[in-house]
Amino acid sequence: MKKIWKKCLLCIICALLIAMPLAELRSACMAEAAGGNSAKTSKTGSALSVQLRIGKTNVTKKTCTMKAGTTKTIKATASKKISSVTYKSSNTKVASVSKKGTVRAKKAGTAKITATVKTKQGSKSAWVKIRVRAAQQAPDPQPGPATDESSILIVYFTRSGNTEKIADIISEKTGGKKVRLETVKAYPQDYDSLLDIAMEEKTGNARPELKTKIAHMENYDTVFVGYPIWHGDVPMAVLTFLEEYDFTGKKVIPFCSSGSSSPDTSFAHVKESAKGAEVSRGFWTTSAGLGNLATSVPAWLDGLGMTWNEKKEGAEENTMKVTAGGTTFTAALADNSSVTALKELLKKGPLTIRMSDYASMEKVGPIGTHLPQNDEQITTGAGDIILYQGDSLVIYYDTNSWNFTRIGKIEGVTKEELLKALGTGDVTVTFSLQQG
Ligand SMILES: Cc1cc2nc3c(=O)[nH]c(=O)nc-3n(C[C@H](O)[C@H](O)[C@H](O)COP(=O)(O)O)c2cc1C
């Protein structure tokens, strides 16, 4: 039976091929290749693919952070010969892009830069998201997740403090910044009056005005939203919050407490209200579960499969960011007077150094000042950052044994990964403190 079907299918395909003149077949193929963003198929059958790079880093469909006032150039490459490329910004007030792909970061916010590549085989677009940080932005008191430069916000609404207990543990575990939501009009202390007012707000689909404002929501990629269950649902003030900000592209993670009611209705309501967000599985406890939060909350967070920067005593003071070729590495810093002096220097602002290749093992460049030396015999490896003669910083990507000062190490990086960012020849490298 199967064989008969296969034969029939073959006959139909053959008949179609004969019926469709070659010119028509070609024009059908070209018409498909003429517009839209999806992968196109050329006459030879191979798909047209487009990649965006900043320096040597592939930034296609990624988020790239820039400081307001700086520029970066995007280069589009394609699997076919390019006839022309046009660049477009989704938000020119945040970041503009020139005809040549130079992105100018203007003010804090996010903008999507789309490059449309035209080839003889058709056109295709690719994008990179640019997150602009304010030039004079106050340092974030909490470190962000270890995976990238994004930050975590924990917003919570509470009356008697149960939800805050969950928020505290999330903050401890993730390093996120806690913000308590408060309304302009305070709720009554009296429980029965509160029940009535909450019911009135629910039946009237009210949006109580919020006193709490989030200054730089665009800087947070992950937002935990906590609340008590009120009349089987999320309190209306939390809906005000969810509708007041743009959650496009953010991860929203609800958590709540209740006397006994299920959180399901409220989770669905959060999902519906946080437009454009990816809403994760939420956490819920009843009053009976409040005593187990120390284990239940971390277990839930672990189950979300995300990487957090747990708050460790002094952790943020012992690392430095090293940015080259569009890639940012984190270096663990040594404990000596040279590092202390370097940190004092970096507190004034990031240090950008032009570094040159030396002996196929390192990039070296002048600091522009002299730092105290703590020389010792060191055999370097990929990622070691060294102070040479007190006035030059060196990033090693290969081995060398010498008497010099240890500054720190980019942990877990290979020679190949480093060289990908550092490139061959001269490179501009920026050193900055994690808080910046
Ligand atoms: C106005 C109001 C309505 C409530 N509605 C419910 C409910 O429908 N179901 C429930 O199990 N608990 C309900 N509760 C109890 C709270 O959800 C519960 O005590 C919660 O843990 C309080 O969190 P909080 O201390 O962060 O305010 C309600 C409490 C208030 C004040």
The ligand as a Gaussian input file, in Angstrom:
#p B3LYP/6-31G(d) Opt

LIG

0 1
 C       -7.754000      42.265000      51.171000
 C       -7.283000      40.843000      51.375000
 C       -7.811000      39.820000      50.632000
 C       -7.372000      38.515000      50.807000
 N       -7.880000      37.543000      50.027000
 C       -7.439000      36.268000      50.174000
 C       -7.941000      35.224000      49.364000
 O       -8.783000      35.406000      48.509000
 N       -7.452000      33.979000      49.566000
 C       -6.495000      33.696000      50.512000
 O       -6.087000      32.551000      50.626000
 N       -5.981000      34.697000      51.269000
 C       -6.423000      35.956000      51.134000
 N       -5.899000      36.964000      51.898000
 C       -4.795000      36.630000      52.819000
 C       -3.442000      37.021000      52.242000
 O       -3.314000      36.614000      50.898000
 C       -2.304000      36.366000      52.997000
 O       -2.419000      36.620000      54.364000
 C       -0.961000      36.835000      52.504000
 O        0.056000      35.961000      52.948000
 C       -0.628000      38.227000      52.982000
 O        0.599000      38.652000      52.406000
 P        1.309000      39.994000      52.880000
 O        1.754000      39.786000      54.295000
 O        2.482000      40.117000      51.972000
 O        0.363000      41.106000      52.737000
 C       -6.353000      38.235000      51.769000
 C       -5.862000      39.280000      52.532000
 C       -6.304000      40.573000      52.350000
 C       -5.739000      41.685000      53.179000

